[in-house]
Amino acid sequence: MIPEIVVIVAVTAGLGLLVALAGLGVMRLLRERSIGVMLAVVAVVTVVATVGGVVAVTLKMIIDGTPRDIVLSVVAVGGLVGLGVATVLARRVVAASRRLVAAVHAVPPTGEFTPPRGLPAELDTIARTLDEAYERLRLGHERERALESARRELVAWVSHDLRTPLAGMRAMAEALEDGVVADPETVSRYHAQIRLEVDRLSGMVGDLFELSRIHAGALRLSRRRIGLGDLVADALAGAEPLARAKGVRLACEAEQVVPVQADAGELSRALRNLVVNAIRHTPGDGTVWVRASVRDGVACLSVADCCGGIPEDDLPRVFDVAFRGEAARSPAVDGAGAGLGLAITRGIVEAHEGAVDVVNAGPGCRFEIRLPLSA
């Protein structure tokens, strides 16, 4: 004869399985409904499985009469209590989700999201994630606005810088074409000036092209092991004519071996931009120092000038596109470009997994490039 406990387990397990399958089917049909409905279904399934098992067992073989009625009453009351608790919990979860949705809808155009308090753990995690996402979006919008402002400023500067030499070249070309200028000395001077302006415009166009490649991520580096000492020597040799014309002294100090893995041409351009920038902003009889060294396991290239320093408020913007600072640091008639040199330097250095910054030091400021050392 089969033990009664086995019969009880078999009956309750069978009924529980049937009720569970029915509940899963209902939840699948209601999968896109409120989470409160889902919790109600779970509570109903639990109560029905329990009550069904008890009823089946008491009616068949175990309890009869008044005891059966008492057991059924207790189970019924317990089921109602469970349904009540599930309903309250469902209402709280629905209310919390609605508060979260309302907080999302209340986000202002500035993107400042305020997570509601007192949410269940899972919804609180979602709220914190939303807060982080909105913060990233806000920072992205700020960067986009800054880039758009820089683009507008760049267009304004480039338009101004192109208009002046083009107007001068046009006037000289018309004078030569109309025969207004005939003496050989003036004609030769006009030709030299036109060529000088063409070289300047070519340099500006080259800077614009380089900057566009950097911003588009199209800068391709051909890296090899090079020594920064040789790079410093080449940069100083290229800047010597400009320094001599301004009466600025160039000095260098380089350790014997400072190896890095870099594109020699691009890194040389970055350093040359810093040196030329320092020469232009250093008064006559001043000195520009270029140093190459190793500090804390990092290769360092520094360029120090005698420009008198940069206003503290302008230091974070020095490497922005087209930034020139105050009028005293604006390019004059020495062929300066459109304020792209430092922006190009930063792009090239960052493409080498390095960093560049500027600080006021001594009689001027010091630009410093830091690069990983070659193994």
C-alpha positions in Angstrom: 0.0 0.0 0.0 1.3 3.5 -0.9 2.1 5.6 2.1 -0.1 8.6 2.7 2.8 11.1 2.7 3.7 10.0 -0.9 0.1 10.5 -2.0 0.0 13.9 -0.4 3.3 15.0 -2.1 2.2 13.6 -5.4 -1.2 15.3 -5.3 0.1 18.7 -4.2 3.0 18.6 -6.6 0.8 17.7 -9.5 -1.6 20.5 -8.7 1.2 22.9 -8.1 2.8 22.1 -11.4 -0.5 22.6 -13.3 -1.2 25.9 -11.6 2.4 27.1 -12.2 2.2 26.3 -15.9 -1.1 28.1 -16.1 0.5 31.1 -14.3 3.5 31.1 -16.6 1.2 31.1 -19.6 -0.8 34.0 -18.2 2.4 36.0 -17.4 3.6 35.4 -21.0 0.4 36.9 -22.3 0.7 39.8 -19.9 4.5 40.3 -20.4 4.1 43.9 -21.7 1.7 44.9 -18.9 2.5 46.7 -15.6 4.8 45.0 -13.1 2.0 45.3 -10.6 -0.1 42.9 -12.8 2.9 40.5 -12.8 3.1 40.6 -9.0 -0.6 40.0 -8.7 -0.4 36.9 -11.0 2.5 35.6 -8.9 0.5 36.0 -5.7 -2.6 34.4 -7.3 -0.6 31.4 -8.5 0.9 30.9 -5.1 -2.4 31.1 -3.3 -4.3 28.9 -5.8 -1.5 26.2 -5.7 -1.6 26.1 -1.9 -5.4 26.2 -1.6 -5.8 23.6 -4.4 -3.4 21.2 -2.7 -5.0 21.5 0.7 -8.5 21.1 -0.7 -7.5 18.0 -2.7 -5.8 16.4 0.2 -8.6 17.2 2.8 -11.4 16.0 0.5 -9.8 12.7 -0.4 -8.2 11.1 2.6 -6.9 13.1 5.5 -9.2 15.5 7.3 -13.0 15.5 7.5 -15.7 17.5 9.2 -15.0 20.5 11.3 -11.1 20.2 11.2 -11.3 20.3 7.4 -13.4 23.5 7.5 -10.9 25.0 9.9 -7.9 24.2 7.7 -9.6 25.5 4.6 -10.6 28.7 6.5 -7.0 29.2 7.6 -5.6 28.6 4.1 -8.2 31.0 2.6 -7.4 33.7 5.1 -3.7 33.2 4.4 -4.3 33.4 0.7 -6.3 36.7 1.1 -3.5 38.1 3.3 -0.9 37.1 0.6 -3.0 38.7 -2.1 -3.4 41.9 -0.1 0.4 42.1 0.6 1.1 41.5 -3.1 -1.3 44.2 -4.1 0.2 46.7 -1.8 3.7 45.8 -3.0 2.6 46.0 -6.6 1.1 49.5 -6.0 4.3 50.7 -4.4 6.5 49.4 -7.3 4.1 51.0 -9.8 4.2 54.2 -7.9 8.0 54.2 -7.7 8.3 53.5 -11.5 5.9 56.3 -12.2 8.0 58.7 -10.1 11.1 57.6 -12.0 9.3 58.2 -15.3 8.1 61.6 -14.1 11.7 62.5 -13.1 12.9 61.6 -16.6 10.1 63.7 -18.2 11.0 66.6 -15.9 14.7 66.8 -17.1 15.3 70.4 -18.3 17.1 71.2 -21.6 20.3 71.6 -19.6 20.2 67.8 -19.0 20.3 67.9 -15.2 18.6 64.8 -14.0 17.5 64.5 -10.3 16.9 60.9 -9.3 13.9 60.4 -7.0 14.5 59.2 -3.5 13.1 56.1 -1.8 13.1 53.8 -4.8 13.4 50.0 -4.6 17.0 48.8 -5.1 16.6 47.8 -8.7 14.8 51.0 -9.7 17.4 53.0 -7.7 20.1 51.3 -9.8 18.3 52.3 -13.0 17.9 55.9 -11.7 21.7 56.1 -10.9 22.5 54.8 -14.4 20.1 57.3 -15.9 21.9 60.0 -13.9 25.3 59.0 -15.2 23.9 58.8 -18.8 22.4 62.3 -18.6 25.7 63.6 -17.2 27.6 62.1 -20.1 25.1 63.6 -22.5 25.4 67.0 -20.8 29.2 66.9 -21.1 28.9 65.8 -24.7 26.6 68.7 -25.5 29.0 71.1 -23.7 31.9 69.7 -25.8 29.8 70.0 -28.9 28.9 73.6 -28.1 32.6 74.4 -27.4 33.6 72.8 -30.7 30.9 74.7 -32.6 32.1 77.9 -31.0 35.7 77.1 -31.9 34.6 76.4 -35.5 32.9 79.7 -35.7 35.9 81.5 -34.2 38.2 79.6 -36.6 36.1 80.7 -39.6 36.2 84.3 -38.4 40.0 84.2 -37.9 40.8 82.5 -41.1 38.5 84.8 -43.1 40.2 87.8 -41.6 43.7 86.3 -42.2 42.9 85.4 -45.8 41.3 88.6 -46.6 44.3 90.9 -45.8 47.0 89.1 -47.8 44.6 88.4 -50.7 43.7 92.1 -50.9 47.3 93.1 -50.9 48.2 90.5 -53.6 45.3 91.7 -55.7 46.4 95.4 -55.4 50.0 94.5 -56.3 48.9 92.3 -59.2 46.7 95.0 -60.6 49.4 97.6 -60.3 51.8 95.3 -62.2 49.2 94.5 -64.8 48.2 98.1 -65.4 51.8 99.3 -65.6 51.4 101.6 -62.6 54.6 100.2 -61.3 57.4 100.1 -63.8 60.7 100.6 -62.2 62.6 97.3 -61.8 63.2 97.7 -58.1 59.6 98.1 -57.2 58.5 95.4 -59.6 61.0 93.0 -57.9 59.8 94.0 -54.5 56.2 93.4 -55.5 57.1 90.0 -56.8 58.9 89.1 -53.6 56.0 90.3 -51.5 53.5 88.3 -53.6 55.6 85.2 -53.2 55.9 85.8 -49.5 52.1 86.1 -49.1 51.6 83.0 -51.2 53.9 81.0 -48.9 52.0 82.3 -45.9 48.7 81.3 -47.4 50.1 77.9 -48.3 51.2 77.5 -44.7 47.7 78.4 -43.5 46.0 75.9 -45.9 48.5 73.2 -44.8 47.6 73.9 -41.1 43.9 73.7 -41.9 44.4 70.4 -43.7 46.5 69.0 -40.8 43.9 70.1 -38.3 41.1 68.5 -40.3 43.0 65.2 -40.4 43.5 65.3 -36.7 39.9 66.0 -35.9 38.7 63.4 -38.3 41.0 60.8 -36.8 42.8 60.3 -40.1 46.3 61.2 -38.9 48.5 58.2 -39.8 51.7 57.8 -37.9 54.8 56.0 -39.2 56.5 55.3 -35.9 60.1 54.3 -35.4 62.6 54.7 -32.6 64.1 58.2 -32.6 66.1 60.3 -30.1 64.6 63.6 -28.9 68.1 65.2 -29.0 68.1 64.9 -32.8 64.5 66.3 -32.9 65.5 69.3 -30.9 68.5 70.0 -33.1 66.4 69.9 -36.2 63.7 72.1 -34.7 66.2 74.8 -33.7 67.9 74.7 -37.1 64.6 75.3 -38.8 63.6 78.2 -36.5 67.1 79.9 -36.5 66.2 82.3 -39.4 63.1 83.6 -37.6 65.0 83.9 -34.3 67.9 85.8 -35.9 65.4 88.2 -37.6 63.8 89.0 -34.2 67.1 89.1 -32.3 66.0 86.2 -30.1 68.6 83.7 -28.8 68.0 80.0 -29.0 69.5 77.6 -26.4 69.0 73.9 -25.9 69.8 71.3 -23.3 69.3 67.7 -24.2 70.3 64.5 -22.4 72.3 62.1 -24.5 69.7 59.3 -24.9 66.0 60.1 -24.8 64.4 57.4 -27.1 60.8 57.4 -28.0 58.6 55.5 -30.6 57.2 58.3 -32.7 56.6 59.7 -36.2 59.7 61.9 -36.6 58.0 64.3 -39.1 54.8 64.8 -37.1 56.5 65.1 -33.8 59.1 67.5 -35.3 56.2 69.7 -36.5 54.7 69.7 -33.1 57.9 70.8 -31.5 58.6 73.4 -34.2 55.2 74.9 -33.6 56.1 75.4 -30.0 59.5 76.9 -30.8 58.1 79.3 -33.4 55.3 80.3 -31.1 57.9 81.0 -28.3 60.1 83.1 -30.7 57.2 85.2 -31.9 56.1 86.1 -28.3 59.6 86.7 -27.0 60.9 90.2 -27.2 64.3 91.0 -28.8 67.4 90.1 -26.7 65.2 87.4 -25.1 66.1 83.7 -24.9 64.1 80.6 -25.8 65.2 77.4 -24.1 64.4 74.0 -25.5 65.1 71.0 -23.2 64.8 67.2 -23.7 65.1 65.0 -20.6 63.6 62.0 -18.8 61.6 62.6 -15.6 59.7 59.9 -13.7 60.2 57.5 -16.5 58.6 59.8 -19.1 60.3 61.6 -22.0 59.9 65.4 -21.7 60.3 68.1 -24.2 60.0 71.6 -22.9 60.1 75.0 -24.6 60.4 78.1 -22.3 60.1 81.7 -23.5 60.2 85.3 -22.2 56.7 86.3 -23.3 55.8 87.8 -19.9 53.4 85.0 -19.0 49.9 84.1 -20.0 46.8 85.3 -18.1 45.7 82.6 -15.7 42.2 82.6 -17.2 43.6 82.0 -20.7 45.9 79.0 -19.7 43.2 76.4 -20.2 42.3 77.7 -23.6 45.8 78.1 -25.1 45.5 74.9 -27.1 42.0 75.6 -28.4 41.5 76.1 -32.1 42.1 79.7 -33.3 42.8 80.9 -29.8 45.2 83.8 -29.7 44.6 85.4 -26.3 44.9 89.1 -25.7 46.0 91.5 -28.4 49.6 91.5 -27.2 49.9 87.9 -28.2 48.2 88.3 -31.5 50.3 87.7 -34.6 51.7 90.8 -36.3 53.4 91.2 -39.6 55.8 88.3 -39.0 53.8 85.8 -41.1 51.9 84.2 -38.1 49.1 81.9 -39.1 45.6 81.5 -38.0 46.2 80.4 -34.5 46.3 76.7 -35.3 49.8 75.7 -34.4 49.2 74.9 -30.7 45.9 73.0 -31.6 47.9 71.0 -34.1 50.6 70.3 -31.6 48.1 69.0 -29.1 46.5 66.7 -31.7 49.9 65.3 -32.8 51.1 64.7 -29.2 47.8 63.0 -28.2 48.0 60.8 -31.3 51.3 59.6 -29.8 49.6 58.7 -26.5 51.3 61.8 -24.9 50.2 65.0 -23.3 51.1 68.7 -23.6 50.4 71.5 -21.2 51.6 75.0 -20.4 52.5 76.8 -17.2 53.8 80.3 -16.3 57.4 80.0 -15.3 60.1 82.7 -14.8 60.0 85.5 -17.3 57.5 83.8 -19.5 55.8 80.5 -19.9 56.9 76.9 -20.4 55.2 74.4 -22.8 56.0 70.8 -22.0 55.4 67.6 -24.1 55.4 64.3 -22.3 55.7 61.1 -24.2 56.2 57.4 -23.2 59.8 56.3 -23.4 60.7 53.6 -25.9 61.5 50.3 -24.4 
